[in-house]
């Protein structure tokens, strides 16, 4: 069986408000970025499965005969998403040589790919293919790189297996799947996220699948259709951190000081809800400076809350101080402890001057990486299938 080529992409995400509080039943607002992960699946006839991940310097190949031994016990095709197959996970961990519970970025990416590939194709003839994935999203910075990867894997492999059709028509450069197909893509992407993160919220893969802005509360995800265009300065502090450690630290602090921390979480919830209300108002009435004044104050309040939770970092403090010298307001996004920060830009803000100013004061070339990006439900949209163009490899690879 030779597969047809598939070329897909999915956006990254940023948490606007509600980091950490969302773990404790509070509202979080997540938005898609115009930074994407791209995947090209190419059917081959050489009898092996290859995966190429240039961002993390990984290229691996396996003979089909090796992979068939891993799925000998399958009795039916798994187009329906079920709970993670513990036995398949165990076999795959042994197969890639990781049995001690510690997985690096490369091993997690490989495990997620092999799991979805074998789950979808394992009951029949395994197809020979080469999968290439490259991304504009840095790993481990809270921008949803693993979720965008999982969404791309799910979309491409579901499409290649025939579980969902390709929505591309003659003459189309890009196309999107229908709601039913997107739900299936999201379900399989969540499987990938569980393999990578253990117990993810589901926010990241939902943003990667549907794009735009999402409201998340107690496991329920609601897409927000009325969202204005926001211009965001995205700063990568390049400080590594562990999401699991930071989440555990917040939980410990809540358990130690419940009467102090519970009101903080309630206040973060109110920040998220107030931000949602303001953004909705900005789509149905003329946008004024007062709208931006409120959004900026909310950013400052939430950043202070996050520092109280213990997830700040000196590099993020530098970002907040530097941008404030230009009258701009910043906060961390994601788990904190380093990672990335976001800075809200007003529509009249001079882009190049702002970026250069932040670069000079942050010593960007040594410490921080600053980039201008957008958040918009239509421009940064959902997972897409593309008409494959070779020039994209050249553009992205040199990014």
N, C-alpha and C positions, 0 to 999 in steps of 0.2 A: 504494500500500500504506500503510494507516494502522496504526500500532502501538498496542497497548494500553498503558496507563500502567503503569509499574513503579516501586516505591519500595523502596530497599534501604539497608542501613547496614553498616558494618564498623568494628571497634574499632582503636584505636591500640595501641602496644606500648611496653614499656620493657625494656631489657636489665638483668637482675638482676645477673648476673656474666658475665665473659668478653669484655667490650669489647676490641677490638684483638687480643687473644690469639686470638680465633676466626679471624682472617685468616691466622694462622700455624699452623692445624691443631689448636687447642685447643678445649675444650668451652665453649659459651656457653649460658646459660639466659635465655630471653626469655619475657615474660608479656604478656597482653593487659590493656588498661586499660578502665575504664568511661567512657572518652571516645571518642566515635564520629564518623565521617564519614557524612553522609546524602546520598543521591542520589535525585532524582525525575526520571524520564524520562516525558515526555508526548508522545504521538503527535499530530501536527498535519496539516493539509491545505494549508498555505500555501506549500509548495514550497521550504522552506529548512531549514537545520540551525542551531540556536542553542545556545550554551552560556553559562550564567550561573554565575559563581563569585564570590559576594559577599564571601567572606573576603579575596580578593585584588583586589577591585574590577575584575572583568573580565566583560564581556558582549560576545559576538561572534556574528555571523550570516553564513552563506554560502548562496548559491543552490545548489540541487542540481545545476544545469548546470555550475557551477564545479567541484564535487567529482567529478562523473562523468569529467571530463577527466583526473583523477589516476589513475584505475583502468582506463583503456581497455585495458591489456594483460593484465588478469586473464582466466583461462580456466576457473577452477573456484572453487567456494565453499570458503573456508578455515575450516572448523569445526575441523580438526585444527591444533594448534599446531606451527608450524615455527620455524626460526631467524628472527630479524628480517630482514625484507625490505629490504635496503640500498637498492634502487631506489625503493621506496615512501618510505622515510625521506628520501632525497635530494629527491624530488619535494615532499614535505610541507614540508621545510625551505625550499625555494624558495618554496613557496606562502605560507607565513606570514612570509617575508622574513627568515629567519635562516640565513645560509650560512657565517658565520665561525666556527662551532663554539661560540660562547658563547650559552647559553640561560638566561634568567631563569626565575623560578618560573612566571610566566604562560605563557611559550612552551613550557616543558616540559609543563605541564598540557594545553595545547592540542594539542601534538604527540602525546602519549599517547592522548588522546581520538580524534583524527582517525585515527590509525593503527589502533586497535582497531575503530572504526566502519567504516572502509573495508575492513579485512581481513575482517570478518564479513559485510558487505553488498555489497561491491564487485562481485561477479560477477553480481548481479541488479539489481532495481530499488532504488535508494537511497530509504530512507524519510525523510519529513519529520518532524522532532522538535525538541523543546526539552528540554535537559538542565540541571537546576539542582543544584548541589552545594554544601553548606555543612557546616562542621565545627566541632567543639569542640576540635580539635587545632591548636595553633599550628604554623606551618610552620618548618622549619629548626631544630628543637630536639631532634631525635633520638627523637621519639615516634611515628614511623612514619606521618606524615601523608600522604606520597606513596604509601605502600603501601596505606593504607586507601582513598585515592582510586582507585588502580589496581584494587583488589579490587571496589569499587563499580562502576567502569566495566565491568569484565569481567562481573560478575554481571548487571547491568542489560542490557547489550547482547547477551550470550548468551541471556538470557531473552527479550528482545524479538525476536531473530532466530529463535527456535524451537530453538536448539541445545540448550537445557536447558528443562525445564518449570518453571512456577511451582509451588512446593509449597504455596501458600496454598489453604486450603479454606474453604468457606462458614462464616462466623462466626469465622475465625482473625484475630487481630490481627498476629501475626508467625509466621513459619515458617522452617525451615532446609532446605537441599538435602541430598540423599543424598551418600554418600562419592564416588561416581563423578562427580557433577556438581561437587562441591567441588574435586576434582582438576583438572577442566577450568577452573573459575574461577581456581584458583591458577596454572595454567599461563599463562593469558592475562594475569593480573595481573603475573606475572613479566616478561612482554613489556613491559608498561607501565613497570615498574621499571627494566628495561634501557634503555629510552628515556630515562628521567629521570636514572638514576645511572651508566649505562655498564656497570658490572660488579658488580651487587649480590650479596649472599650468598644471598638467597632467604628469609632469616629473617623479614623484616618482612612480606612478602606472605603467608607461611605463617601467621603469627600472626593477620593480618587475616582470613584465610580460615577457619582452624580454631579460633581463640581459645585460651583456657587458657594453659598453660605448655608450652613446647617446648624440647627439648634439641637443640642443633645441634653437629655435629662433622663436619668435612671434607665438607660438602655433604649430609650425611644428617640429616634432620629427624625427630625422634621426639616425638610428643605425650606429655606426662606426665599420666596420668589421676588419679593420687593426689596432689593438691595441696591444702593447707589454704587457708582464707580469710586473706588478708593485707591489712592496712590500711596504705596508703602515703600519705605527704605528698609531693606532687609540686611542685617549685619550678622555675620558669622564670627563669633569670638574665637573660634578654633580651639576652644577649651573643651576637651572630652569630659563626658560625665556619664553616669549610670542612672537611667530612668528608674530602675528598680530600687536602687539605694535611696534616691531622692523621695520617691513615693513612700517608702518605708519610714524615712525620717519624718515626713509630715504626719504620718499615722501615729508614730511614737509621740510626737509633740501634742497631737490632739488627745491622745490617751493620758498624757501627763498633765496637761492643762486644759481640760474640757471646758471649764467655765470661761476661759480666755479665748480659746481657739474656735469654739462653736460660733460666737458672734462674728469672728473674722470670716468664716465660711459663709455665714448668712449675708454678710456685707458683699462678698464676692458674687454671690448669687444675685444680689440687687444690682450690682454693677453690670452683670451680663444682661439682665432684663431691661435695665435702663438704656444700655447701648442698643439693644434690639429695637426698642421703641423709637429712639432717635433716628436710627438708620431707616426705619419704616417711614418716619415723617419726612425724611429727605427725598423720598421717591414720590411723594404726593403733594409737596409744596415747594416753593422756591428755596433753594439751599442758601443759608445765611452763615455769616461768621459765627453766630451764636451756636449753630449746630456743631461746628468744629470746636468751639470753646468747650462744649460739654464733652465731646468725644475725647478731647485732650485731657480734661480733668479726670475722666474715668480711667484713662491710661495711667495717669500718675497715681490715682488711688489704688488701682489694682497692683501696680508695681510695688507700692508700699506693703500691701497685703502679702504679696509673694515673698518679700524680704522678711516679714514677720513669720511666715511659715518656715523660713530657713532655706529657701531654694534660690536665693540671690547669689551673686558672685562679683568680685571686684571688677572683672572685665565688663559686666553688665552695668555696674555703677558708672564706669568710665563712659560707656555709651550714653547713658542718661544725662550725664553732666555735659558731655560734648555737644549733643544735639540741642540741649537746652540753651546753649550759648547762641544758637540760631533761632531760638523761640520754638523749637520742636520738642515733641514729647514722645518718649520711648518706654518700652517695657520688654521683658523677656517673653518668649513664646515657646510653649512646650514645657518640658520638665524643669528647665532652669539649670542652675549650677554651672553655667557656661552656655554652650549651644548657641542659639540664635536669639536676636532681639529684633523687634519691629519698631519703626518710627513712622508716625502718620504725617503725610505731607498734605498741605492745603493745595487746592487747584492752582493757585497763582504762584506756588513755590517754584523758584528757578532750579530746575533739576540738576544741571551740571555743577552749578556753583555750590549747591548743598552737598552733593556727593564729594566734591573736591575738598570742601571745608571739613567734613567729617573725616575724610581720609587723612588730611594733614594733622588734625588734632588727635586722632586715635592712633597715629603712626600705623596706618592700615597695612603697609607693606610688611610690617613685623608682627602685628598683633591681630588686627581685625580685617575682615573681608566685607566690603560694603557693596551692595548692588540694589539698583532701583527695580522694583517690580510692581505689578498691579494685582488687585483682587477684584474680580468682577464675575458674576454668574454666567455671563454670556461669552466673554472673551477668554476666560480661563477654564471653560466648561469641563464636561465630563470625559470619561474614557472615550477614545475615538479610534476608528479604524481608518488607515490612510492608504491612498494609492502610493506604492513604494517609489521613491525617487532616490537614486544613489547619492546625489549631492548632499543629502541630509547627513550621511555618514561623515562627509568631509567637514561640514559646518559644526556638528556636535562634537566630533572627536577632538577637534582643536580647541574646544571651549575651555 
